[in-house]
Amino acid sequence: MKSAVFIQDCPESIYELMLECWQLDRAARPRFAAVVNTLDKLIRAPELLKSLAKPRYVTAWYCILCCIIIT
C-alpha cells in the first residue's frame, strides 16, 4: 500500500531534498555538506524555488516514521 507524503505549497527543489534525506537506508541519504551545498545553491538562485511540488506516493513506512517523529 502506498500513501501520499506531501507538504502543501512546498517548492519542488526543497521537497526533493527532503525525500533524499528521508531515505530509510542511512547510506543513501545525502551528507550534511551536500545538503548545505544544495541549500546554498537555492539561496543564490531563488527562481528555483518558484515551482511547487506535486504530491508523490511512497511506501507507508515514511508515513509511519513521520507519525512516530511527530508524536
Secondary structure, DSSP 8 states (H G I E B T S, - for coil): -EEE---TT-BHHHHHHHHHHT-SSGGGS--HHHHHHHHHHHHH-GGGGSSB----EEEHHHHHHHHHHH-
